[in-house]
Amino acid sequence: MAVSPSAPSFVAVRGGPLPPEQTLEVQSSTDVPIKGVNVGVEDGNPPDVMWSVRVSNNAMPTAIYVQPLSTDAPAGTYRLRLHVASDRAANGPVIVDVVYRLAEQ
C-alpha cells in the first residue's frame, strides 16, 4: 500500500480564505483491488484547528480528501497524523503527517 503525496502541507493567512482541499491517492502495490481500507485520525499539537478528512471508498485504489477548516487559530504550525491501514495490506499502517502553516496577515 502506498499513499501519495506522503507529506501533504497547507499554507494560509490568518483570517483569510481556507486553503483548498488536497487529495491523497491510496494505491495497492499489486494489481488486485484491496478492500477494507481504514483511516485513523490523530490530532496534532496544538489542537486549535478542526480538519475535514473524507475517504472516497474503503477499497484500493481510493482517495482521502483532507482540508483544515479554520484560519482563525493563532498563527503557527499545526499537524495532523493519518493512519492508513487495511487488514489485507502487508505494509500497513502507512503514516501520513499533514502540516498546516498559518501565517499572520
Phi and psi restraints in degrees (range 20) as a CNS / XPLOR table:
assign (resid 1 and name C) (resid 2 and name N)
       (resid 2 and name CA) (resid 2 and name C) 1.0 -137.4 20.0 2
assign (resid 2 and name N) (resid 2 and name CA)
       (resid 2 and name C) (resid 3 and name N) 1.0 145.0 20.0 2
assign (resid 2 and name C) (resid 3 and name N)
       (resid 3 and name CA) (resid 3 and name C) 1.0 -120.9 20.0 2
assign (resid 3 and name N) (resid 3 and name CA)
       (resid 3 and name C) (resid 4 and name N) 1.0 131.8 20.0 2
assign (resid 3 and name C) (resid 4 and name N)
       (resid 4 and name CA) (resid 4 and name C) 1.0 -138.0 20.0 2
assign (resid 4 and name N) (resid 4 and name CA)
       (resid 4 and name C) (resid 5 and name N) 1.0 131.4 20.0 2
assign (resid 4 and name C) (resid 5 and name N)
       (resid 5 and name CA) (resid 5 and name C) 1.0 -72.8 20.0 2
assign (resid 5 and name N) (resid 5 and name CA)
       (resid 5 and name C) (resid 6 and name N) 1.0 154.9 20.0 2
assign (resid 5 and name C) (resid 6 and name N)
       (resid 6 and name CA) (resid 6 and name C) 1.0 -85.2 20.0 2
assign (resid 6 and name N) (resid 6 and name CA)
       (resid 6 and name C) (resid 7 and name N) 1.0 -15.1 20.0 2
assign (resid 6 and name C) (resid 7 and name N)
       (resid 7 and name CA) (resid 7 and name C) 1.0 -144.0 20.0 2
assign (resid 7 and name N) (resid 7 and name CA)
       (resid 7 and name C) (resid 8 and name N) 1.0 70.6 20.0 2
assign (resid 7 and name C) (resid 8 and name N)
       (resid 8 and name CA) (resid 8 and name C) 1.0 -67.6 20.0 2
assign (resid 8 and name N) (resid 8 and name CA)
       (resid 8 and name C) (resid 9 and name N) 1.0 150.9 20.0 2
assign (resid 8 and name C) (resid 9 and name N)
       (resid 9 and name CA) (resid 9 and name C) 1.0 -142.5 20.0 2
assign (resid 9 and name N) (resid 9 and name CA)
       (resid 9 and name C) (resid 10 and name N) 1.0 154.2 20.0 2
assign (resid 9 and name C) (resid 10 and name N)
       (resid 10 and name CA) (resid 10 and name C) 1.0 -126.7 20.0 2
assign (resid 10 and name N) (resid 10 and name CA)
       (resid 10 and name C) (resid 11 and name N) 1.0 150.4 20.0 2
assign (resid 10 and name C) (resid 11 and name N)
       (resid 11 and name CA) (resid 11 and name C) 1.0 -136.8 20.0 2
assign (resid 11 and name N) (resid 11 and name CA)
       (resid 11 and name C) (resid 12 and name N) 1.0 135.7 20.0 2
assign (resid 11 and name C) (resid 12 and name N)
       (resid 12 and name CA) (resid 12 and name C) 1.0 -150.7 20.0 2
assign (resid 12 and name N) (resid 12 and name CA)
       (resid 12 and name C) (resid 13 and name N) 1.0 166.1 20.0 2
assign (resid 12 and name C) (resid 13 and name N)
       (resid 13 and name CA) (resid 13 and name C) 1.0 -102.8 20.0 2
assign (resid 13 and name N) (resid 13 and name CA)
       (resid 13 and name C) (resid 14 and name N) 1.0 135.8 20.0 2
assign (resid 13 and name C) (resid 14 and name N)
       (resid 14 and name CA) (resid 14 and name C) 1.0 -55.9 20.0 2
assign (resid 14 and name N) (resid 14 and name CA)
       (resid 14 and name C) (resid 15 and name N) 1.0 128.4 20.0 2
assign (resid 14 and name C) (resid 15 and name N)
       (resid 15 and name CA) (resid 15 and name C) 1.0 81.9 20.0 2
assign (resid 15 and name N) (resid 15 and name CA)
       (resid 15 and name C) (resid 16 and name N) 1.0 -2.9 20.0 2
assign (resid 15 and name C) (resid 16 and name N)
       (resid 16 and name CA) (resid 16 and name C) 1.0 -92.1 20.0 2
assign (resid 16 and name N) (resid 16 and name CA)
       (resid 16 and name C) (resid 17 and name N) 1.0 -168.8 20.0 2
assign (resid 16 and name C) (resid 17 and name N)
       (resid 17 and name CA) (resid 17 and name C) 1.0 -69.4 20.0 2
assign (resid 17 and name N) (resid 17 and name CA)
       (resid 17 and name C) (resid 18 and name N) 1.0 155.5 20.0 2
assign (resid 17 and name C) (resid 18 and name N)
       (resid 18 and name CA) (resid 18 and name C) 1.0 -67.3 20.0 2
assign (resid 18 and name N) (resid 18 and name CA)
       (resid 18 and name C) (resid 19 and name N) 1.0 146.8 20.0 2
assign (resid 18 and name C) (resid 19 and name N)
       (resid 19 and name CA) (resid 19 and name C) 1.0 -69.1 20.0 2
assign (resid 19 and name N) (resid 19 and name CA)
       (resid 19 and name C) (resid 20 and name N) 1.0 152.6 20.0 2
assign (resid 19 and name C) (resid 20 and name N)
       (resid 20 and name CA) (resid 20 and name C) 1.0 -67.0 20.0 2
assign (resid 20 and name N) (resid 20 and name CA)
       (resid 20 and name C) (resid 21 and name N) 1.0 152.1 20.0 2
assign (resid 20 and name C) (resid 21 and name N)
       (resid 21 and name CA) (resid 21 and name C) 1.0 -60.6 20.0 2
assign (resid 21 and name N) (resid 21 and name CA)
       (resid 21 and name C) (resid 22 and name N) 1.0 143.5 20.0 2
assign (resid 21 and name C) (resid 22 and name N)
       (resid 22 and name CA) (resid 22 and name C) 1.0 -112.9 20.0 2
assign (resid 22 and name N) (resid 22 and name CA)
       (resid 22 and name C) (resid 23 and name N) 1.0 149.2 20.0 2
assign (resid 22 and name C) (resid 23 and name N)
       (resid 23 and name CA) (resid 23 and name C) 1.0 -108.3 20.0 2
assign (resid 23 and name N) (resid 23 and name CA)
       (resid 23 and name C) (resid 24 and name N) 1.0 126.9 20.0 2
assign (resid 23 and name C) (resid 24 and name N)
       (resid 24 and name CA) (resid 24 and name C) 1.0 -105.3 20.0 2
assign (resid 24 and name N) (resid 24 and name CA)
       (resid 24 and name C) (resid 25 and name N) 1.0 126.0 20.0 2
assign (resid 24 and name C) (resid 25 and name N)
       (resid 25 and name CA) (resid 25 and name C) 1.0 -90.8 20.0 2
assign (resid 25 and name N) (resid 25 and name CA)
       (resid 25 and name C) (resid 26 and name N) 1.0 131.0 20.0 2
assign (resid 25 and name C) (resid 26 and name N)
       (resid 26 and name CA) (resid 26 and name C) 1.0 -112.1 20.0 2
assign (resid 26 and name N) (resid 26 and name CA)
       (resid 26 and name C) (resid 27 and name N) 1.0 119.1 20.0 2
assign (resid 26 and name C) (resid 27 and name N)
       (resid 27 and name CA) (resid 27 and name C) 1.0 -121.2 20.0 2
assign (resid 27 and name N) (resid 27 and name CA)
       (resid 27 and name C) (resid 28 and name N) 1.0 150.1 20.0 2
assign (resid 27 and name C) (resid 28 and name N)
       (resid 28 and name CA) (resid 28 and name C) 1.0 -85.7 20.0 2
assign (resid 28 and name N) (resid 28 and name CA)
       (resid 28 and name C) (resid 29 and name N) 1.0 148.2 20.0 2
assign (resid 28 and name C) (resid 29 and name N)
       (resid 29 and name CA) (resid 29 and name C) 1.0 -81.8 20.0 2
assign (resid 29 and name N) (resid 29 and name CA)
       (resid 29 and name C) (resid 30 and name N) 1.0 -2.4 20.0 2
assign (resid 29 and name C) (resid 30 and name N)
       (resid 30 and name CA) (resid 30 and name C) 1.0 -117.8 20.0 2
assign (resid 30 and name N) (resid 30 and name CA)
       (resid 30 and name C) (resid 31 and name N) 1.0 172.2 20.0 2
assign (resid 30 and name C) (resid 31 and name N)
       (resid 31 and name CA) (resid 31 and name C) 1.0 -83.1 20.0 2
assign (resid 31 and name N) (resid 31 and name CA)
       (resid 31 and name C) (resid 32 and name N) 1.0 -4.5 20.0 2
assign (resid 31 and name C) (resid 32 and name N)
       (resid 32 and name CA) (resid 32 and name C) 1.0 -90.6 20.0 2
assign (resid 32 and name N) (resid 32 and name CA)
       (resid 32 and name C) (resid 33 and name N) 1.0 126.5 20.0 2
assign (resid 32 and name C) (resid 33 and name N)
       (resid 33 and name CA) (resid 33 and name C) 1.0 -60.3 20.0 2
assign (resid 33 and name N) (resid 33 and name CA)
       (resid 33 and name C) (resid 34 and name N) 1.0 141.0 20.0 2
assign (resid 33 and name C) (resid 34 and name N)
       (resid 34 and name CA) (resid 34 and name C) 1.0 -113.2 20.0 2
assign (resid 34 and name N) (resid 34 and name CA)
       (resid 34 and name C) (resid 35 and name N) 1.0 127.8 20.0 2
assign (resid 34 and name C) (resid 35 and name N)
       (resid 35 and name CA) (resid 35 and name C) 1.0 -96.4 20.0 2
assign (resid 35 and name N) (resid 35 and name CA)
       (resid 35 and name C) (resid 36 and name N) 1.0 166.5 20.0 2
assign (resid 35 and name C) (resid 36 and name N)
       (resid 36 and name CA) (resid 36 and name C) 1.0 83.8 20.0 2
assign (resid 36 and name N) (resid 36 and name CA)
       (resid 36 and name C) (resid 37 and name N) 1.0 36.9 20.0 2
assign (resid 36 and name C) (resid 37 and name N)
       (resid 37 and name CA) (resid 37 and name C) 1.0 -79.6 20.0 2
assign (resid 37 and name N) (resid 37 and name CA)
       (resid 37 and name C) (resid 38 and name N) 1.0 129.3 20.0 2
assign (resid 37 and name C) (resid 38 and name N)
       (resid 38 and name CA) (resid 38 and name C) 1.0 -123.8 20.0 2
assign (resid 38 and name N) (resid 38 and name CA)
       (resid 38 and name C) (resid 39 and name N) 1.0 144.9 20.0 2
assign (resid 38 and name C) (resid 39 and name N)
       (resid 39 and name CA) (resid 39 and name C) 1.0 -124.7 20.0 2
assign (resid 39 and name N) (resid 39 and name CA)
       (resid 39 and name C) (resid 40 and name N) 1.0 117.3 20.0 2
assign (resid 39 and name C) (resid 40 and name N)
       (resid 40 and name CA) (resid 40 and name C) 1.0 -97.4 20.0 2
assign (resid 40 and name N) (resid 40 and name CA)
       (resid 40 and name C) (resid 41 and name N) 1.0 145.0 20.0 2
assign (resid 40 and name C) (resid 41 and name N)
       (resid 41 and name CA) (resid 41 and name C) 1.0 -118.6 20.0 2
assign (resid 41 and name N) (resid 41 and name CA)
       (resid 41 and name C) (resid 42 and name N) 1.0 127.3 20.0 2
assign (resid 41 and name C) (resid 42 and name N)
       (resid 42 and name CA) (resid 42 and name C) 1.0 -119.1 20.0 2
assign (resid 42 and name N) (resid 42 and name CA)
       (resid 42 and name C) (resid 43 and name N) 1.0 115.2 20.0 2
assign (resid 42 and name C) (resid 43 and name N)
       (resid 43 and name CA) (resid 43 and name C) 1.0 -65.2 20.0 2
assign (resid 43 and name N) (resid 43 and name CA)
       (resid 43 and name C) (resid 44 and name N) 1.0 141.0 20.0 2
assign (resid 43 and name C) (resid 44 and name N)
       (resid 44 and name CA) (resid 44 and name C) 1.0 -89.7 20.0 2
assign (resid 44 and name N) (resid 44 and name CA)
       (resid 44 and name C) (resid 45 and name N) 1.0 -166.2 20.0 2
assign (resid 44 and name C) (resid 45 and name N)
       (resid 45 and name CA) (resid 45 and name C) 1.0 -117.2 20.0 2
assign (resid 45 and name N) (resid 45 and name CA)
       (resid 45 and name C) (resid 46 and name N) 1.0 138.8 20.0 2
assign (resid 45 and name C) (resid 46 and name N)
       (resid 46 and name CA) (resid 46 and name C) 1.0 -74.5 20.0 2
assign (resid 46 and name N) (resid 46 and name CA)
       (resid 46 and name C) (resid 47 and name N) 1.0 159.1 20.0 2
assign (resid 46 and name C) (resid 47 and name N)
       (resid 47 and name CA) (resid 47 and name C) 1.0 -89.3 20.0 2
assign (resid 47 and name N) (resid 47 and name CA)
       (resid 47 and name C) (resid 48 and name N) 1.0 35.0 20.0 2
assign (resid 47 and name C) (resid 48 and name N)
       (resid 48 and name CA) (resid 48 and name C) 1.0 -83.1 20.0 2
assign (resid 48 and name N) (resid 48 and name CA)
       (resid 48 and name C) (resid 49 and name N) 1.0 -6.2 20.0 2
assign (resid 48 and name C) (resid 49 and name N)
       (resid 49 and name CA) (resid 49 and name C) 1.0 -117.5 20.0 2
assign (resid 49 and name N) (resid 49 and name CA)
       (resid 49 and name C) (resid 50 and name N) 1.0 130.8 20.0 2
assign (resid 49 and name C) (resid 50 and name N)
       (resid 50 and name CA) (resid 50 and name C) 1.0 -83.7 20.0 2
assign (resid 50 and name N) (resid 50 and name CA)
       (resid 50 and name C) (resid 51 and name N) 1.0 150.2 20.0 2
assign (resid 50 and name C) (resid 51 and name N)
       (resid 51 and name CA) (resid 51 and name C) 1.0 -126.8 20.0 2
assign (resid 51 and name N) (resid 51 and name CA)
       (resid 51 and name C) (resid 52 and name N) 1.0 151.4 20.0 2
assign (resid 51 and name C) (resid 52 and name N)
       (resid 52 and name CA) (resid 52 and name C) 1.0 -106.1 20.0 2
assign (resid 52 and name N) (resid 52 and name CA)
       (resid 52 and name C) (resid 53 and name N) 1.0 125.7 20.0 2
assign (resid 52 and name C) (resid 53 and name N)
       (resid 53 and name CA) (resid 53 and name C) 1.0 -133.4 20.0 2
assign (resid 53 and name N) (resid 53 and name CA)
       (resid 53 and name C) (resid 54 and name N) 1.0 117.2 20.0 2
assign (resid 53 and name C) (resid 54 and name N)
       (resid 54 and name CA) (resid 54 and name C) 1.0 -128.1 20.0 2
assign (resid 54 and name N) (resid 54 and name CA)
       (resid 54 and name C) (resid 55 and name N) 1.0 146.6 20.0 2
assign (resid 54 and name C) (resid 55 and name N)
       (resid 55 and name CA) (resid 55 and name C) 1.0 -115.3 20.0 2
assign (resid 55 and name N) (resid 55 and name CA)
       (resid 55 and name C) (resid 56 and name N) 1.0 132.4 20.0 2
assign (resid 55 and name C) (resid 56 and name N)
       (resid 56 and name CA) (resid 56 and name C) 1.0 -68.3 20.0 2
assign (resid 56 and name N) (resid 56 and name CA)
       (resid 56 and name C) (resid 57 and name N) 1.0 -36.9 20.0 2
assign (resid 56 and name C) (resid 57 and name N)
       (resid 57 and name CA) (resid 57 and name C) 1.0 -163.6 20.0 2
assign (resid 57 and name N) (resid 57 and name CA)
       (resid 57 and name C) (resid 58 and name N) 1.0 174.9 20.0 2
assign (resid 57 and name C) (resid 58 and name N)
       (resid 58 and name CA) (resid 58 and name C) 1.0 -103.2 20.0 2
assign (resid 58 and name N) (resid 58 and name CA)
       (resid 58 and name C) (resid 59 and name N) 1.0 25.8 20.0 2
assign (resid 58 and name C) (resid 59 and name N)
       (resid 59 and name CA) (resid 59 and name C) 1.0 -131.2 20.0 2
assign (resid 59 and name N) (resid 59 and name CA)
       (resid 59 and name C) (resid 60 and name N) 1.0 142.9 20.0 2
assign (resid 59 and name C) (resid 60 and name N)
       (resid 60 and name CA) (resid 60 and name C) 1.0 -84.2 20.0 2
assign (resid 60 and name N) (resid 60 and name CA)
       (resid 60 and name C) (resid 61 and name N) 1.0 142.7 20.0 2
assign (resid 60 and name C) (resid 61 and name N)
       (resid 61 and name CA) (resid 61 and name C) 1.0 -74.0 20.0 2
assign (resid 61 and name N) (resid 61 and name CA)
       (resid 61 and name C) (resid 62 and name N) 1.0 149.4 20.0 2
assign (resid 61 and name C) (resid 62 and name N)
       (resid 62 and name CA) (resid 62 and name C) 1.0 -147.6 20.0 2
assign (resid 62 and name N) (resid 62 and name CA)
       (resid 62 and name C) (resid 63 and name N) 1.0 177.7 20.0 2
assign (resid 62 and name C) (resid 63 and name N)
       (resid 63 and name CA) (resid 63 and name C) 1.0 -131.0 20.0 2
assign (resid 63 and name N) (resid 63 and name CA)
       (resid 63 and name C) (resid 64 and name N) 1.0 145.5 20.0 2
assign (resid 63 and name C) (resid 64 and name N)
       (resid 64 and name CA) (resid 64 and name C) 1.0 -115.1 20.0 2
assign (resid 64 and name N) (resid 64 and name CA)
       (resid 64 and name C) (resid 65 and name N) 1.0 128.5 20.0 2
assign (resid 64 and name C) (resid 65 and name N)
       (resid 65 and name CA) (resid 65 and name C) 1.0 -106.2 20.0 2
assign (resid 65 and name N) (resid 65 and name CA)
       (resid 65 and name C) (resid 66 and name N) 1.0 125.3 20.0 2
assign (resid 65 and name C) (resid 66 and name N)
       (resid 66 and name CA) (resid 66 and name C) 1.0 -127.0 20.0 2
assign (resid 66 and name N) (resid 66 and name CA)
       (resid 66 and name C) (resid 67 and name N) 1.0 139.8 20.0 2
assign (resid 66 and name C) (resid 67 and name N)
       (resid 67 and name CA) (resid 67 and name C) 1.0 -159.3 20.0 2
assign (resid 67 and name N) (resid 67 and name CA)
       (resid 67 and name C) (resid 68 and name N) 1.0 133.5 20.0 2
assign (resid 67 and name C) (resid 68 and name N)
       (resid 68 and name CA) (resid 68 and name C) 1.0 -71.5 20.0 2
assign (resid 68 and name N) (resid 68 and name CA)
       (resid 68 and name C) (resid 69 and name N) 1.0 146.4 20.0 2
assign (resid 68 and name C) (resid 69 and name N)
       (resid 69 and name CA) (resid 69 and name C) 1.0 -111.9 20.0 2
assign (resid 69 and name N) (resid 69 and name CA)
       (resid 69 and name C) (resid 70 and name N) 1.0 18.3 20.0 2
assign (resid 69 and name C) (resid 70 and name N)
       (resid 70 and name CA) (resid 70 and name C) 1.0 -149.2 20.0 2
assign (resid 70 and name N) (resid 70 and name CA)
       (resid 70 and name C) (resid 71 and name N) 1.0 142.3 20.0 2
assign (resid 70 and name C) (resid 71 and name N)
       (resid 71 and name CA) (resid 71 and name C) 1.0 -120.8 20.0 2
assign (resid 71 and name N) (resid 71 and name CA)
       (resid 71 and name C) (resid 72 and name N) 1.0 11.7 20.0 2
assign (resid 71 and name C) (resid 72 and name N)
       (resid 72 and name CA) (resid 72 and name C) 1.0 -94.5 20.0 2
assign (resid 72 and name N) (resid 72 and name CA)
       (resid 72 and name C) (resid 73 and name N) 1.0 -4.5 20.0 2
assign (resid 72 and name C) (resid 73 and name N)
       (resid 73 and name CA) (resid 73 and name C) 1.0 -71.6 20.0 2
assign (resid 73 and name N) (resid 73 and name CA)
       (resid 73 and name C) (resid 74 and name N) 1.0 162.4 20.0 2
assign (resid 73 and name C) (resid 74 and name N)
       (resid 74 and name CA) (resid 74 and name C) 1.0 -58.4 20.0 2
assign (resid 74 and name N) (resid 74 and name CA)
       (resid 74 and name C) (resid 75 and name N) 1.0 147.3 20.0 2
assign (resid 74 and name C) (resid 75 and name N)
       (resid 75 and name CA) (resid 75 and name C) 1.0 -57.0 20.0 2
assign (resid 75 and name N) (resid 75 and name CA)
       (resid 75 and name C) (resid 76 and name N) 1.0 141.6 20.0 2
assign (resid 75 and name C) (resid 76 and name N)
       (resid 76 and name CA) (resid 76 and name C) 1.0 158.1 20.0 2
assign (resid 76 and name N) (resid 76 and name CA)
       (resid 76 and name C) (resid 77 and name N) 1.0 -168.6 20.0 2
assign (resid 76 and name C) (resid 77 and name N)
       (resid 77 and name CA) (resid 77 and name C) 1.0 -111.3 20.0 2
assign (resid 77 and name N) (resid 77 and name CA)
       (resid 77 and name C) (resid 78 and name N) 1.0 129.3 20.0 2
assign (resid 77 and name C) (resid 78 and name N)
       (resid 78 and name CA) (resid 78 and name C) 1.0 -119.1 20.0 2
assign (resid 78 and name N) (resid 78 and name CA)
       (resid 78 and name C) (resid 79 and name N) 1.0 148.1 20.0 2
assign (resid 78 and name C) (resid 79 and name N)
       (resid 79 and name CA) (resid 79 and name C) 1.0 -131.2 20.0 2
assign (resid 79 and name N) (resid 79 and name CA)
       (resid 79 and name C) (resid 80 and name N) 1.0 149.5 20.0 2
assign (resid 79 and name C) (resid 80 and name N)
       (resid 80 and name CA) (resid 80 and name C) 1.0 -138.9 20.0 2
assign (resid 80 and name N) (resid 80 and name CA)
       (resid 80 and name C) (resid 81 and name N) 1.0 137.7 20.0 2
assign (resid 80 and name C) (resid 81 and name N)
       (resid 81 and name CA) (resid 81 and name C) 1.0 -116.7 20.0 2
assign (resid 81 and name N) (resid 81 and name CA)
       (resid 81 and name C) (resid 82 and name N) 1.0 127.8 20.0 2
assign (resid 81 and name C) (resid 82 and name N)
       (resid 82 and name CA) (resid 82 and name C) 1.0 -106.3 20.0 2
assign (resid 82 and name N) (resid 82 and name CA)
       (resid 82 and name C) (resid 83 and name N) 1.0 136.9 20.0 2
assign (resid 82 and name C) (resid 83 and name N)
       (resid 83 and name CA) (resid 83 and name C) 1.0 -111.5 20.0 2
assign (resid 83 and name N) (resid 83 and name CA)
       (resid 83 and name C) (resid 84 and name N) 1.0 105.2 20.0 2
assign (resid 83 and name C) (resid 84 and name N)
       (resid 84 and name CA) (resid 84 and name C) 1.0 -100.3 20.0 2
assign (resid 84 and name N) (resid 84 and name CA)
       (resid 84 and name C) (resid 85 and name N) 1.0 121.3 20.0 2
assign (resid 84 and name C) (resid 85 and name N)
       (resid 85 and name CA) (resid 85 and name C) 1.0 -142.6 20.0 2
assign (resid 85 and name N) (resid 85 and name CA)
       (resid 85 and name C) (resid 86 and name N) 1.0 161.7 20.0 2
assign (resid 85 and name C) (resid 86 and name N)
       (resid 86 and name CA) (resid 86 and name C) 1.0 -152.3 20.0 2
assign (resid 86 and name N) (resid 86 and name CA)
       (resid 86 and name C) (resid 87 and name N) 1.0 137.5 20.0 2
assign (resid 86 and name C) (resid 87 and name N)
       (resid 87 and name CA) (resid 87 and name C) 1.0 -62.5 20.0 2
assign (resid 87 and name N) (resid 87 and name CA)
       (resid 87 and name C) (resid 88 and name N) 1.0 -21.6 20.0 2
assign (resid 87 and name C) (resid 88 and name N)
       (resid 88 and name CA) (resid 88 and name C) 1.0 -97.7 20.0 2
assign (resid 88 and name N) (resid 88 and name CA)
       (resid 88 and name C) (resid 89 and name N) 1.0 -2.2 20.0 2
assign (resid 88 and name C) (resid 89 and name N)
       (resid 89 and name CA) (resid 89 and name C) 1.0 -94.7 20.0 2
assign (resid 89 and name N) (resid 89 and name CA)
       (resid 89 and name C) (resid 90 and name N) 1.0 136.7 20.0 2
assign (resid 89 and name C) (resid 90 and name N)
       (resid 90 and name CA) (resid 90 and name C) 1.0 -74.6 20.0 2
assign (resid 90 and name N) (resid 90 and name CA)
       (resid 90 and name C) (resid 91 and name N) 1.0 -24.3 20.0 2
assign (resid 90 and name C) (resid 91 and name N)
       (resid 91 and name CA) (resid 91 and name C) 1.0 -114.0 20.0 2
assign (resid 91 and name N) (resid 91 and name CA)
       (resid 91 and name C) (resid 92 and name N) 1.0 27.6 20.0 2
assign (resid 91 and name C) (resid 92 and name N)
       (resid 92 and name CA) (resid 92 and name C) 1.0 -95.1 20.0 2
assign (resid 92 and name N) (resid 92 and name CA)
       (resid 92 and name C) (resid 93 and name N) 1.0 164.6 20.0 2
assign (resid 92 and name C) (resid 93 and name N)
       (resid 93 and name CA) (resid 93 and name C) 1.0 -80.1 20.0 2
assign (resid 93 and name N) (resid 93 and name CA)
       (resid 93 and name C) (resid 94 and name N) 1.0 153.3 20.0 2
assign (resid 93 and name C) (resid 94 and name N)
       (resid 94 and name CA) (resid 94 and name C) 1.0 -94.7 20.0 2
assign (resid 94 and name N) (resid 94 and name CA)
       (resid 94 and name C) (resid 95 and name N) 1.0 126.7 20.0 2
assign (resid 94 and name C) (resid 95 and name N)
       (resid 95 and name CA) (resid 95 and name C) 1.0 -94.5 20.0 2
assign (resid 95 and name N) (resid 95 and name CA)
       (resid 95 and name C) (resid 96 and name N) 1.0 129.2 20.0 2
assign (resid 95 and name C) (resid 96 and name N)
       (resid 96 and name CA) (resid 96 and name C) 1.0 -122.5 20.0 2
assign (resid 96 and name N) (resid 96 and name CA)
       (resid 96 and name C) (resid 97 and name N) 1.0 117.8 20.0 2
assign (resid 96 and name C) (resid 97 and name N)
       (resid 97 and name CA) (resid 97 and name C) 1.0 -96.5 20.0 2
assign (resid 97 and name N) (resid 97 and name CA)
       (resid 97 and name C) (resid 98 and name N) 1.0 121.4 20.0 2
assign (resid 97 and name C) (resid 98 and name N)
       (resid 98 and name CA) (resid 98 and name C) 1.0 -104.2 20.0 2
assign (resid 98 and name N) (resid 98 and name CA)
       (resid 98 and name C) (resid 99 and name N) 1.0 133.3 20.0 2
assign (resid 98 and name C) (resid 99 and name N)
       (resid 99 and name CA) (resid 99 and name C) 1.0 -118.1 20.0 2
assign (resid 99 and name N) (resid 99 and name CA)
       (resid 99 and name C) (resid 100 and name N) 1.0 137.4 20.0 2
assign (resid 99 and name C) (resid 100 and name N)
       (resid 100 and name CA) (resid 100 and name C) 1.0 -127.3 20.0 2
assign (resid 100 and name N) (resid 100 and name CA)
       (resid 100 and name C) (resid 101 and name N) 1.0 115.6 20.0 2
assign (resid 100 and name C) (resid 101 and name N)
       (resid 101 and name CA) (resid 101 and name C) 1.0 -102.9 20.0 2
assign (resid 101 and name N) (resid 101 and name CA)
       (resid 101 and name C) (resid 102 and name N) 1.0 119.2 20.0 2
assign (resid 101 and name C) (resid 102 and name N)
       (resid 102 and name CA) (resid 102 and name C) 1.0 -110.5 20.0 2
assign (resid 102 and name N) (resid 102 and name CA)
       (resid 102 and name C) (resid 103 and name N) 1.0 116.6 20.0 2
assign (resid 102 and name C) (resid 103 and name N)
       (resid 103 and name CA) (resid 103 and name C) 1.0 -101.0 20.0 2
assign (resid 103 and name N) (resid 103 and name CA)
       (resid 103 and name C) (resid 104 and name N) 1.0 156.1 20.0 2
assign (resid 103 and name C) (resid 104 and name N)
       (resid 104 and name CA) (resid 104 and name C) 1.0 -67.8 20.0 2
assign (resid 104 and name N) (resid 104 and name CA)
       (resid 104 and name C) (resid 105 and name N) 1.0 156.1 20.0 2
